[in-house]
Amino acid sequence: MRKPMMWAGILFVAIAVAIAPWAFNRLSGESTSSSPSDRLIVETYGGETKTFTNNELKDQLTDIQYKVTQQDGTEKAYNNPYWDLKEPGIYVDLISGEPLFSSIDKYKSGTGWPSFTKPLEPENIVTKDDPGLLGVRTEVRSKHGDSHLGHVFEDGPEPTGLRYCMNSAALEFIPKDELEERGYEQYTDLFE
């Protein structure tokens, strides 16, 4: 009777050792990819196509911006610039500039990250399953920049019941007073 229990224990330890690196990388927000692509091709807002190497992105982005957008990381709650920003404007993808969210749909979720009930332009959002130690979440990425933005949860307020919980490090905020000069003039009517 002890032999089956002994083998079960050995099997448990073997599985734990095998998944430990994956679990550590997932919890720390590091990429689990063993051979990341060395080029990111982005269609920017306005239709221009740009190509970035990993080194170019590392040079252009802060450490946390790179970790979040390229390695699927998460910034610290309450320690990011947009979690409590109340200024009117839109939020765009940091890399591609594609419009993602509006301050009109932003709400205080109590999580320490900027949260929205819906995207400004749903076609600029891509969702996919994100399996982890605590179950499967729904990851949110930008369509053209392929940036990791955050996750969407079904515990938000009406009318959608959704909470798009985003990382400030993946976003750039465009204040309503700068929309026209920055090429986002079609969104000025939202704030009148």
PyMOL CGO cylinders between C-alpha atoms (Angstrom):
from pymol import cmd
from pymol.cgo import CYLINDER

trace = [
    CYLINDER, 0.00, 0.00, 0.00, 2.89, 2.39, 0.63, 0.3, 1, 1, 1, 1, 1, 1,
    CYLINDER, 2.89, 2.39, 0.63, 4.41, 1.96, -2.85, 0.3, 1, 1, 1, 1, 1, 1,
    CYLINDER, 4.41, 1.96, -2.85, 1.50, 3.62, -4.74, 0.3, 1, 1, 1, 1, 1, 1,
    CYLINDER, 1.50, 3.62, -4.74, 1.56, 6.53, -2.29, 0.3, 1, 1, 1, 1, 1, 1,
    CYLINDER, 1.56, 6.53, -2.29, 5.33, 6.82, -2.66, 0.3, 1, 1, 1, 1, 1, 1,
    CYLINDER, 5.33, 6.82, -2.66, 5.00, 6.92, -6.47, 0.3, 1, 1, 1, 1, 1, 1,
    CYLINDER, 5.00, 6.92, -6.47, 2.24, 9.51, -6.20, 0.3, 1, 1, 1, 1, 1, 1,
    CYLINDER, 2.24, 9.51, -6.20, 4.52, 11.68, -4.08, 0.3, 1, 1, 1, 1, 1, 1,
    CYLINDER, 4.52, 11.68, -4.08, 7.40, 11.30, -6.53, 0.3, 1, 1, 1, 1, 1, 1,
    CYLINDER, 7.40, 11.30, -6.53, 5.08, 12.14, -9.43, 0.3, 1, 1, 1, 1, 1, 1,
    CYLINDER, 5.08, 12.14, -9.43, 3.82, 15.25, -7.60, 0.3, 1, 1, 1, 1, 1, 1,
    CYLINDER, 3.82, 15.25, -7.60, 7.37, 16.48, -6.96, 0.3, 1, 1, 1, 1, 1, 1,
    CYLINDER, 7.37, 16.48, -6.96, 8.36, 15.82, -10.59, 0.3, 1, 1, 1, 1, 1, 1,
    CYLINDER, 8.36, 15.82, -10.59, 5.40, 17.82, -11.89, 0.3, 1, 1, 1, 1, 1, 1,
    CYLINDER, 5.40, 17.82, -11.89, 6.11, 20.66, -9.45, 0.3, 1, 1, 1, 1, 1, 1,
    CYLINDER, 6.11, 20.66, -9.45, 9.75, 20.82, -10.55, 0.3, 1, 1, 1, 1, 1, 1,
    CYLINDER, 9.75, 20.82, -10.55, 8.73, 20.76, -14.22, 0.3, 1, 1, 1, 1, 1, 1,
    CYLINDER, 8.73, 20.76, -14.22, 6.25, 23.65, -13.96, 0.3, 1, 1, 1, 1, 1, 1,
    CYLINDER, 6.25, 23.65, -13.96, 8.18, 25.77, -11.44, 0.3, 1, 1, 1, 1, 1, 1,
    CYLINDER, 8.18, 25.77, -11.44, 9.97, 27.91, -14.08, 0.3, 1, 1, 1, 1, 1, 1,
    CYLINDER, 9.97, 27.91, -14.08, 6.71, 28.50, -15.95, 0.3, 1, 1, 1, 1, 1, 1,
    CYLINDER, 6.71, 28.50, -15.95, 4.89, 29.42, -12.73, 0.3, 1, 1, 1, 1, 1, 1,
    CYLINDER, 4.89, 29.42, -12.73, 7.67, 31.78, -11.65, 0.3, 1, 1, 1, 1, 1, 1,
    CYLINDER, 7.67, 31.78, -11.65, 7.66, 33.53, -15.03, 0.3, 1, 1, 1, 1, 1, 1,
    CYLINDER, 7.66, 33.53, -15.03, 3.87, 33.88, -15.01, 0.3, 1, 1, 1, 1, 1, 1,
    CYLINDER, 3.87, 33.88, -15.01, 3.82, 35.31, -11.49, 0.3, 1, 1, 1, 1, 1, 1,
    CYLINDER, 3.82, 35.31, -11.49, 6.69, 37.70, -12.16, 0.3, 1, 1, 1, 1, 1, 1,
    CYLINDER, 6.69, 37.70, -12.16, 5.19, 38.85, -15.47, 0.3, 1, 1, 1, 1, 1, 1,
    CYLINDER, 5.19, 38.85, -15.47, 8.11, 37.62, -17.55, 0.3, 1, 1, 1, 1, 1, 1,
    CYLINDER, 8.11, 37.62, -17.55, 7.60, 36.17, -20.98, 0.3, 1, 1, 1, 1, 1, 1,
    CYLINDER, 7.60, 36.17, -20.98, 7.38, 32.38, -21.15, 0.3, 1, 1, 1, 1, 1, 1,
    CYLINDER, 7.38, 32.38, -21.15, 8.43, 32.37, -24.78, 0.3, 1, 1, 1, 1, 1, 1,
    CYLINDER, 8.43, 32.37, -24.78, 11.82, 30.74, -25.29, 0.3, 1, 1, 1, 1, 1, 1,
    CYLINDER, 11.82, 30.74, -25.29, 12.45, 32.39, -28.66, 0.3, 1, 1, 1, 1, 1, 1,
    CYLINDER, 12.45, 32.39, -28.66, 10.75, 35.79, -28.91, 0.3, 1, 1, 1, 1, 1, 1,
    CYLINDER, 10.75, 35.79, -28.91, 10.43, 37.38, -32.30, 0.3, 1, 1, 1, 1, 1, 1,
    CYLINDER, 10.43, 37.38, -32.30, 13.17, 39.91, -32.82, 0.3, 1, 1, 1, 1, 1, 1,
    CYLINDER, 13.17, 39.91, -32.82, 10.98, 42.21, -34.92, 0.3, 1, 1, 1, 1, 1, 1,
    CYLINDER, 10.98, 42.21, -34.92, 7.64, 43.83, -34.19, 0.3, 1, 1, 1, 1, 1, 1,
    CYLINDER, 7.64, 43.83, -34.19, 5.78, 45.18, -37.22, 0.3, 1, 1, 1, 1, 1, 1,
    CYLINDER, 5.78, 45.18, -37.22, 3.22, 47.78, -36.23, 0.3, 1, 1, 1, 1, 1, 1,
    CYLINDER, 3.22, 47.78, -36.23, 0.59, 49.58, -38.24, 0.3, 1, 1, 1, 1, 1, 1,
    CYLINDER, 0.59, 49.58, -38.24, 0.43, 52.92, -36.49, 0.3, 1, 1, 1, 1, 1, 1,
    CYLINDER, 0.43, 52.92, -36.49, -2.64, 55.09, -36.12, 0.3, 1, 1, 1, 1, 1, 1,
    CYLINDER, -2.64, 55.09, -36.12, -2.81, 56.84, -39.47, 0.3, 1, 1, 1, 1, 1, 1,
    CYLINDER, -2.81, 56.84, -39.47, -1.79, 53.78, -41.49, 0.3, 1, 1, 1, 1, 1, 1,
    CYLINDER, -1.79, 53.78, -41.49, 2.01, 54.05, -41.39, 0.3, 1, 1, 1, 1, 1, 1,
    CYLINDER, 2.01, 54.05, -41.39, 3.87, 50.75, -40.94, 0.3, 1, 1, 1, 1, 1, 1,
    CYLINDER, 3.87, 50.75, -40.94, 6.84, 50.70, -38.60, 0.3, 1, 1, 1, 1, 1, 1,
    CYLINDER, 6.84, 50.70, -38.60, 9.22, 47.90, -37.69, 0.3, 1, 1, 1, 1, 1, 1,
    CYLINDER, 9.22, 47.90, -37.69, 10.89, 47.71, -34.29, 0.3, 1, 1, 1, 1, 1, 1,
    CYLINDER, 10.89, 47.71, -34.29, 13.55, 45.34, -33.05, 0.3, 1, 1, 1, 1, 1, 1,
    CYLINDER, 13.55, 45.34, -33.05, 13.51, 44.25, -29.41, 0.3, 1, 1, 1, 1, 1, 1,
    CYLINDER, 13.51, 44.25, -29.41, 16.56, 46.43, -28.77, 0.3, 1, 1, 1, 1, 1, 1,
    CYLINDER, 16.56, 46.43, -28.77, 14.86, 49.48, -30.33, 0.3, 1, 1, 1, 1, 1, 1,
    CYLINDER, 14.86, 49.48, -30.33, 11.80, 48.94, -28.14, 0.3, 1, 1, 1, 1, 1, 1,
    CYLINDER, 11.80, 48.94, -28.14, 13.99, 48.55, -25.05, 0.3, 1, 1, 1, 1, 1, 1,
    CYLINDER, 13.99, 48.55, -25.05, 15.68, 51.85, -25.90, 0.3, 1, 1, 1, 1, 1, 1,
    CYLINDER, 15.68, 51.85, -25.90, 12.40, 53.70, -26.54, 0.3, 1, 1, 1, 1, 1, 1,
    CYLINDER, 12.40, 53.70, -26.54, 10.35, 52.35, -23.63, 0.3, 1, 1, 1, 1, 1, 1,
    CYLINDER, 10.35, 52.35, -23.63, 10.89, 52.50, -19.90, 0.3, 1, 1, 1, 1, 1, 1,
    CYLINDER, 10.89, 52.50, -19.90, 11.61, 49.20, -18.16, 0.3, 1, 1, 1, 1, 1, 1,
    CYLINDER, 11.61, 49.20, -18.16, 8.02, 48.88, -16.93, 0.3, 1, 1, 1, 1, 1, 1,
    CYLINDER, 8.02, 48.88, -16.93, 6.56, 49.82, -20.33, 0.3, 1, 1, 1, 1, 1, 1,
    CYLINDER, 6.56, 49.82, -20.33, 8.67, 47.12, -21.99, 0.3, 1, 1, 1, 1, 1, 1,
    CYLINDER, 8.67, 47.12, -21.99, 7.84, 44.54, -19.31, 0.3, 1, 1, 1, 1, 1, 1,
    CYLINDER, 7.84, 44.54, -19.31, 4.09, 45.19, -19.61, 0.3, 1, 1, 1, 1, 1, 1,
    CYLINDER, 4.09, 45.19, -19.61, 3.70, 45.58, -23.38, 0.3, 1, 1, 1, 1, 1, 1,
    CYLINDER, 3.70, 45.58, -23.38, 6.24, 43.04, -24.61, 0.3, 1, 1, 1, 1, 1, 1,
    CYLINDER, 6.24, 43.04, -24.61, 6.52, 40.53, -21.75, 0.3, 1, 1, 1, 1, 1, 1,
    CYLINDER, 6.52, 40.53, -21.75, 2.87, 40.48, -20.61, 0.3, 1, 1, 1, 1, 1, 1,
    CYLINDER, 2.87, 40.48, -20.61, 3.78, 41.98, -17.25, 0.3, 1, 1, 1, 1, 1, 1,
    CYLINDER, 3.78, 41.98, -17.25, 1.69, 43.90, -14.75, 0.3, 1, 1, 1, 1, 1, 1,
    CYLINDER, 1.69, 43.90, -14.75, 2.58, 47.20, -13.12, 0.3, 1, 1, 1, 1, 1, 1,
    CYLINDER, 2.58, 47.20, -13.12, 2.02, 47.81, -9.41, 0.3, 1, 1, 1, 1, 1, 1,
    CYLINDER, 2.02, 47.81, -9.41, -1.47, 48.81, -8.34, 0.3, 1, 1, 1, 1, 1, 1,
    CYLINDER, -1.47, 48.81, -8.34, -1.85, 52.45, -7.22, 0.3, 1, 1, 1, 1, 1, 1,
    CYLINDER, -1.85, 52.45, -7.22, 1.69, 53.13, -8.46, 0.3, 1, 1, 1, 1, 1, 1,
    CYLINDER, 1.69, 53.13, -8.46, 0.93, 54.14, -12.03, 0.3, 1, 1, 1, 1, 1, 1,
    CYLINDER, 0.93, 54.14, -12.03, -0.01, 57.45, -13.64, 0.3, 1, 1, 1, 1, 1, 1,
    CYLINDER, -0.01, 57.45, -13.64, -3.55, 56.78, -14.87, 0.3, 1, 1, 1, 1, 1, 1,
    CYLINDER, -3.55, 56.78, -14.87, -5.28, 54.79, -12.12, 0.3, 1, 1, 1, 1, 1, 1,
    CYLINDER, -5.28, 54.79, -12.12, -6.81, 57.94, -10.61, 0.3, 1, 1, 1, 1, 1, 1,
    CYLINDER, -6.81, 57.94, -10.61, -6.61, 60.36, -13.56, 0.3, 1, 1, 1, 1, 1, 1,
    CYLINDER, -6.61, 60.36, -13.56, -9.93, 62.16, -13.97, 0.3, 1, 1, 1, 1, 1, 1,
    CYLINDER, -9.93, 62.16, -13.97, -9.03, 64.47, -16.88, 0.3, 1, 1, 1, 1, 1, 1,
    CYLINDER, -9.03, 64.47, -16.88, -11.18, 64.12, -20.04, 0.3, 1, 1, 1, 1, 1, 1,
    CYLINDER, -11.18, 64.12, -20.04, -9.51, 62.57, -23.05, 0.3, 1, 1, 1, 1, 1, 1,
    CYLINDER, -9.51, 62.57, -23.05, -8.70, 59.26, -24.71, 0.3, 1, 1, 1, 1, 1, 1,
    CYLINDER, -8.70, 59.26, -24.71, -6.20, 56.49, -24.05, 0.3, 1, 1, 1, 1, 1, 1,
    CYLINDER, -6.20, 56.49, -24.05, -4.21, 55.12, -26.98, 0.3, 1, 1, 1, 1, 1, 1,
    CYLINDER, -4.21, 55.12, -26.98, -1.79, 52.25, -27.44, 0.3, 1, 1, 1, 1, 1, 1,
    CYLINDER, -1.79, 52.25, -27.44, 1.68, 53.37, -26.37, 0.3, 1, 1, 1, 1, 1, 1,
    CYLINDER, 1.68, 53.37, -26.37, 3.38, 51.84, -29.42, 0.3, 1, 1, 1, 1, 1, 1,
    CYLINDER, 3.38, 51.84, -29.42, 0.89, 52.12, -32.28, 0.3, 1, 1, 1, 1, 1, 1,
    CYLINDER, 0.89, 52.12, -32.28, -1.17, 55.11, -31.14, 0.3, 1, 1, 1, 1, 1, 1,
    CYLINDER, -1.17, 55.11, -31.14, -4.42, 53.31, -31.95, 0.3, 1, 1, 1, 1, 1, 1,
    CYLINDER, -4.42, 53.31, -31.95, -7.39, 54.64, -29.92, 0.3, 1, 1, 1, 1, 1, 1,
    CYLINDER, -7.39, 54.64, -29.92, -8.41, 52.20, -27.20, 0.3, 1, 1, 1, 1, 1, 1,
    CYLINDER, -8.41, 52.20, -27.20, -10.43, 53.78, -24.37, 0.3, 1, 1, 1, 1, 1, 1,
    CYLINDER, -10.43, 53.78, -24.37, -12.14, 57.03, -23.39, 0.3, 1, 1, 1, 1, 1, 1,
    CYLINDER, -12.14, 57.03, -23.39, -12.29, 58.81, -20.04, 0.3, 1, 1, 1, 1, 1, 1,
    CYLINDER, -12.29, 58.81, -20.04, -16.08, 58.79, -20.50, 0.3, 1, 1, 1, 1, 1, 1,
    CYLINDER, -16.08, 58.79, -20.50, -16.09, 55.01, -19.97, 0.3, 1, 1, 1, 1, 1, 1,
    CYLINDER, -16.09, 55.01, -19.97, -13.53, 55.08, -17.15, 0.3, 1, 1, 1, 1, 1, 1,
    CYLINDER, -13.53, 55.08, -17.15, -14.60, 54.40, -13.58, 0.3, 1, 1, 1, 1, 1, 1,
    CYLINDER, -14.60, 54.40, -13.58, -13.02, 53.98, -10.16, 0.3, 1, 1, 1, 1, 1, 1,
    CYLINDER, -13.02, 53.98, -10.16, -12.85, 50.21, -9.68, 0.3, 1, 1, 1, 1, 1, 1,
    CYLINDER, -12.85, 50.21, -9.68, -10.88, 50.24, -6.43, 0.3, 1, 1, 1, 1, 1, 1,
    CYLINDER, -10.88, 50.24, -6.43, -8.18, 48.02, -7.96, 0.3, 1, 1, 1, 1, 1, 1,
    CYLINDER, -8.18, 48.02, -7.96, -5.43, 50.62, -8.42, 0.3, 1, 1, 1, 1, 1, 1,
    CYLINDER, -5.43, 50.62, -8.42, -5.38, 50.31, -12.22, 0.3, 1, 1, 1, 1, 1, 1,
    CYLINDER, -5.38, 50.31, -12.22, -7.28, 52.34, -14.85, 0.3, 1, 1, 1, 1, 1, 1,
    CYLINDER, -7.28, 52.34, -14.85, -10.56, 50.54, -15.49, 0.3, 1, 1, 1, 1, 1, 1,
    CYLINDER, -10.56, 50.54, -15.49, -13.11, 51.02, -18.27, 0.3, 1, 1, 1, 1, 1, 1,
    CYLINDER, -13.11, 51.02, -18.27, -16.57, 49.61, -18.98, 0.3, 1, 1, 1, 1, 1, 1,
    CYLINDER, -16.57, 49.61, -18.98, -15.92, 49.28, -22.71, 0.3, 1, 1, 1, 1, 1, 1,
    CYLINDER, -15.92, 49.28, -22.71, -13.36, 50.08, -25.41, 0.3, 1, 1, 1, 1, 1, 1,
    CYLINDER, -13.36, 50.08, -25.41, -13.59, 53.29, -27.42, 0.3, 1, 1, 1, 1, 1, 1,
    CYLINDER, -13.59, 53.29, -27.42, -12.89, 51.36, -30.63, 0.3, 1, 1, 1, 1, 1, 1,
    CYLINDER, -12.89, 51.36, -30.63, -13.72, 47.65, -30.15, 0.3, 1, 1, 1, 1, 1, 1,
    CYLINDER, -13.72, 47.65, -30.15, -12.01, 46.72, -33.43, 0.3, 1, 1, 1, 1, 1, 1,
    CYLINDER, -12.01, 46.72, -33.43, -8.67, 47.85, -31.93, 0.3, 1, 1, 1, 1, 1, 1,
    CYLINDER, -8.67, 47.85, -31.93, -8.97, 45.33, -29.08, 0.3, 1, 1, 1, 1, 1, 1,
    CYLINDER, -8.97, 45.33, -29.08, -8.03, 41.65, -29.25, 0.3, 1, 1, 1, 1, 1, 1,
    CYLINDER, -8.03, 41.65, -29.25, -8.88, 39.22, -26.45, 0.3, 1, 1, 1, 1, 1, 1,
    CYLINDER, -8.88, 39.22, -26.45, -7.50, 35.77, -25.82, 0.3, 1, 1, 1, 1, 1, 1,
    CYLINDER, -7.50, 35.77, -25.82, -7.46, 33.16, -23.08, 0.3, 1, 1, 1, 1, 1, 1,
    CYLINDER, -7.46, 33.16, -23.08, -4.67, 33.62, -20.56, 0.3, 1, 1, 1, 1, 1, 1,
    CYLINDER, -4.67, 33.62, -20.56, -4.27, 30.42, -18.49, 0.3, 1, 1, 1, 1, 1, 1,
    CYLINDER, -4.27, 30.42, -18.49, -2.59, 30.84, -15.12, 0.3, 1, 1, 1, 1, 1, 1,
    CYLINDER, -2.59, 30.84, -15.12, -2.23, 29.25, -11.73, 0.3, 1, 1, 1, 1, 1, 1,
    CYLINDER, -2.23, 29.25, -11.73, -5.61, 30.57, -10.55, 0.3, 1, 1, 1, 1, 1, 1,
    CYLINDER, -5.61, 30.57, -10.55, -7.56, 29.72, -13.71, 0.3, 1, 1, 1, 1, 1, 1,
    CYLINDER, -7.56, 29.72, -13.71, -8.13, 31.24, -17.12, 0.3, 1, 1, 1, 1, 1, 1,
    CYLINDER, -8.13, 31.24, -17.12, -8.42, 35.00, -17.48, 0.3, 1, 1, 1, 1, 1, 1,
    CYLINDER, -8.42, 35.00, -17.48, -9.16, 36.99, -20.63, 0.3, 1, 1, 1, 1, 1, 1,
    CYLINDER, -9.16, 36.99, -20.63, -6.15, 38.95, -21.81, 0.3, 1, 1, 1, 1, 1, 1,
    CYLINDER, -6.15, 38.95, -21.81, -6.61, 42.23, -23.70, 0.3, 1, 1, 1, 1, 1, 1,
    CYLINDER, -6.61, 42.23, -23.70, -4.11, 43.22, -26.40, 0.3, 1, 1, 1, 1, 1, 1,
    CYLINDER, -4.11, 43.22, -26.40, -4.02, 46.03, -28.93, 0.3, 1, 1, 1, 1, 1, 1,
    CYLINDER, -4.02, 46.03, -28.93, -4.75, 44.85, -32.45, 0.3, 1, 1, 1, 1, 1, 1,
    CYLINDER, -4.75, 44.85, -32.45, -2.12, 46.83, -34.37, 0.3, 1, 1, 1, 1, 1, 1,
    CYLINDER, -2.12, 46.83, -34.37, 0.57, 47.23, -31.71, 0.3, 1, 1, 1, 1, 1, 1,
    CYLINDER, 0.57, 47.23, -31.71, 0.13, 43.70, -30.31, 0.3, 1, 1, 1, 1, 1, 1,
    CYLINDER, 0.13, 43.70, -30.31, 0.80, 45.22, -26.89, 0.3, 1, 1, 1, 1, 1, 1,
    CYLINDER, 0.80, 45.22, -26.89, -0.33, 43.46, -23.75, 0.3, 1, 1, 1, 1, 1, 1,
    CYLINDER, -0.33, 43.46, -23.75, -2.75, 45.94, -22.16, 0.3, 1, 1, 1, 1, 1, 1,
    CYLINDER, -2.75, 45.94, -22.16, -4.30, 44.04, -19.26, 0.3, 1, 1, 1, 1, 1, 1,
    CYLINDER, -4.30, 44.04, -19.26, -7.35, 41.83, -18.71, 0.3, 1, 1, 1, 1, 1, 1,
    CYLINDER, -7.35, 41.83, -18.71, -11.13, 42.06, -18.93, 0.3, 1, 1, 1, 1, 1, 1,
    CYLINDER, -11.13, 42.06, -18.93, -13.34, 40.75, -16.14, 0.3, 1, 1, 1, 1, 1, 1,
    CYLINDER, -13.34, 40.75, -16.14, -17.10, 40.26, -15.81, 0.3, 1, 1, 1, 1, 1, 1,
    CYLINDER, -17.10, 40.26, -15.81, -17.42, 42.16, -12.51, 0.3, 1, 1, 1, 1, 1, 1,
    CYLINDER, -17.42, 42.16, -12.51, -17.83, 45.70, -13.83, 0.3, 1, 1, 1, 1, 1, 1,
    CYLINDER, -17.83, 45.70, -13.83, -20.74, 48.13, -13.52, 0.3, 1, 1, 1, 1, 1, 1,
    CYLINDER, -20.74, 48.13, -13.52, -23.70, 48.47, -15.84, 0.3, 1, 1, 1, 1, 1, 1,
    CYLINDER, -23.70, 48.47, -15.84, -24.37, 48.92, -18.68, 0.3, 1, 1, 1, 1, 1, 1,
    CYLINDER, -24.37, 48.92, -18.68, -21.78, 46.36, -19.83, 0.3, 1, 1, 1, 1, 1, 1,
    CYLINDER, -21.78, 46.36, -19.83, -20.95, 44.50, -16.61, 0.3, 1, 1, 1, 1, 1, 1,
    CYLINDER, -20.95, 44.50, -16.61, -17.33, 44.45, -17.81, 0.3, 1, 1, 1, 1, 1, 1,
    CYLINDER, -17.33, 44.45, -17.81, -14.15, 45.77, -16.21, 0.3, 1, 1, 1, 1, 1, 1,
    CYLINDER, -14.15, 45.77, -16.21, -11.33, 46.39, -18.66, 0.3, 1, 1, 1, 1, 1, 1,
    CYLINDER, -11.33, 46.39, -18.66, -8.48, 46.52, -16.15, 0.3, 1, 1, 1, 1, 1, 1,
    CYLINDER, -8.48, 46.52, -16.15, -5.54, 48.08, -18.00, 0.3, 1, 1, 1, 1, 1, 1,
    CYLINDER, -5.54, 48.08, -18.00, -1.91, 48.88, -17.26, 0.3, 1, 1, 1, 1, 1, 1,
    CYLINDER, -1.91, 48.88, -17.26, -1.02, 52.58, -17.46, 0.3, 1, 1, 1, 1, 1, 1,
    CYLINDER, -1.02, 52.58, -17.46, 2.38, 51.49, -18.80, 0.3, 1, 1, 1, 1, 1, 1,
    CYLINDER, 2.38, 51.49, -18.80, 0.74, 50.24, -22.01, 0.3, 1, 1, 1, 1, 1, 1,
    CYLINDER, 0.74, 50.24, -22.01, -1.22, 53.43, -22.62, 0.3, 1, 1, 1, 1, 1, 1,
    CYLINDER, -1.22, 53.43, -22.62, -0.69, 57.05, -23.59, 0.3, 1, 1, 1, 1, 1, 1,
    CYLINDER, -0.69, 57.05, -23.59, -3.28, 59.58, -22.49, 0.3, 1, 1, 1, 1, 1, 1,
    CYLINDER, -3.28, 59.58, -22.49, -4.30, 62.27, -24.98, 0.3, 1, 1, 1, 1, 1, 1,
    CYLINDER, -4.30, 62.27, -24.98, -6.11, 65.15, -23.20, 0.3, 1, 1, 1, 1, 1, 1,
    CYLINDER, -6.11, 65.15, -23.20, -9.25, 66.47, -24.91, 0.3, 1, 1, 1, 1, 1, 1,
    CYLINDER, -9.25, 66.47, -24.91, -7.51, 69.82, -25.58, 0.3, 1, 1, 1, 1, 1, 1,
    CYLINDER, -7.51, 69.82, -25.58, -4.79, 68.04, -27.61, 0.3, 1, 1, 1, 1, 1, 1,
    CYLINDER, -4.79, 68.04, -27.61, -6.98, 65.68, -29.63, 0.3, 1, 1, 1, 1, 1, 1,
    CYLINDER, -6.98, 65.68, -29.63, -7.10, 67.83, -32.76, 0.3, 1, 1, 1, 1, 1, 1,
    CYLINDER, -7.10, 67.83, -32.76, -3.39, 68.70, -32.87, 0.3, 1, 1, 1, 1, 1, 1,
    CYLINDER, -3.39, 68.70, -32.87, -2.43, 65.04, -32.25, 0.3, 1, 1, 1, 1, 1, 1,
    CYLINDER, -2.43, 65.04, -32.25, -4.62, 63.73, -35.12, 0.3, 1, 1, 1, 1, 1, 1,
    CYLINDER, -4.62, 63.73, -35.12, -7.56, 62.43, -33.07, 0.3, 1, 1, 1, 1, 1, 1,
    CYLINDER, -7.56, 62.43, -33.07, -9.99, 65.23, -34.01, 0.3, 1, 1, 1, 1, 1, 1,
    CYLINDER, -9.99, 65.23, -34.01, -12.88, 62.80, -34.63, 0.3, 1, 1, 1, 1, 1, 1,
    CYLINDER, -12.88, 62.80, -34.63, -13.07, 62.24, -30.86, 0.3, 1, 1, 1, 1, 1, 1,
    CYLINDER, -13.07, 62.24, -30.86, -13.47, 65.90, -29.86, 0.3, 1, 1, 1, 1, 1, 1,
    CYLINDER, -13.47, 65.90, -29.86, -17.28, 65.62, -30.09, 0.3, 1, 1, 1, 1, 1, 1,
    CYLINDER, -17.28, 65.62, -30.09, -17.25, 63.09, -27.25, 0.3, 1, 1, 1, 1, 1, 1,
    CYLINDER, -17.25, 63.09, -27.25, -16.35, 65.84, -24.79, 0.3, 1, 1, 1, 1, 1, 1,
    CYLINDER, -16.35, 65.84, -24.79, -18.76, 68.60, -25.83, 0.3, 1, 1, 1, 1, 1, 1,
]
cmd.load_cgo(trace, "trace")
